[in-house]
Amino acid sequence: MLKLRTRPVGNTDLRLSTLGFGAAPLGGLFDAVDDTEAAQTLAAALTGGMRYVDTAPFYGFGLSERRVGDQLRGKDIQISTKVGRLLAPGAASDPAAMGWPDALPFHPVYDYSYDGIIRSFEDSLQRLGLDHVDILYVHDIGEMTHGPDNHLHFKDLEQSGYRALDELRRSGRVKAIGLGVNETQACLDALNIGDWDVFLLAGRYTLLEQEPLDDLFPECAARGVSIVVGGPFNSGILVGGDTWNYGAAPDHILTRVRELSDICKSFDVPLPAAALQFPLGHQLVCSVIPGLRNRAELSDTIGWLTCAVPDELWRDLKDHDLLHPAAPIPSMLPFTEVTS
């Protein structure tokens, strides 16, 4: 039986399994997932040792939260969800264009204010069927999502929204607070307005990209903020796909991926195995959470985590300037242990 090791979250008493479950696909991200497959995939994740699942109201406009709650309620597991979007009754005009072809009949409304965050949190508890969650993230605040209007949303978070998060943490209704975003600048900005425990950073600290080593990670280390790495496969490009940042991969990314793949092949290591394990080499990273939509993807992912990756592979990547020179490399298989 596989047992996933755990790592602490910031300065809290919370610990997360090194491999977690990103539940956006269970909301039907880009393609519908039926209820049976969603339930069986979550059940198999528990059997496989996963003890951390991340969801959000945005994922299927409530569908992911409902599925996560129905399957995991009462289980020994850590759950995170997010705030920043309220779900209003009435279907979106084109949910498929927003990535959710099988969404529930709601539409998202941005709200990062005190009242919006409290209401979003309480609505999530209703959908999950829980009285608390372990981590509450502020979802998709930043220019990548909001463009020039971001300063208005950030002002709401700074002036009142953060107070709501801090009150929820002090009350014990959540154990940790943070951001769930795809950009480092949003996290750097947030460090100036509050005391955070963990940032869920998707797609920015991966085998393909390590820019946070230059700015965000040193700041987080100084303040005791942990990192959960989402999107370790950079939207699919590191697992055999052709998308990066949720769109078509440009030529320079395709070239770099081929170079990474060639070196992995020379060591007989699947590229996804190196991509999944690499972020866990950094002491700030407490969990890596790929998005998983079915049992086949789950099985592949567990196999990649347990694949032996020799230290020579990481050194070879650095020698070819394919890794940041300061990137910590993981020792062979520090993430799992086999128990009888």
Beta strands, then each sheet from edge to edge (+ up, - down):
strand 1: 2-4
strand 2: 6-8
strand 3: 15-17
strand 4: 21-22
strand 5: 52-54
strand 6: 78-83
strand 7: 85-89
strand 8: 106-110
strand 9: 135-139
strand 10: 176-181
strand 11: 198-202
strand 12: 226-230
strand 13: 243-244
strand 14: 247-248
strand 15: 285-289
strand 16: 336-338
sheet 1: 1+ 16-
sheet 2: 2+ 3-
sheet 3: 4+ 5+ 6+ 9+ 10+ 11+ 12+ 15+
sheet 4: 7+ 8-
sheet 5: 13+ 14-
end
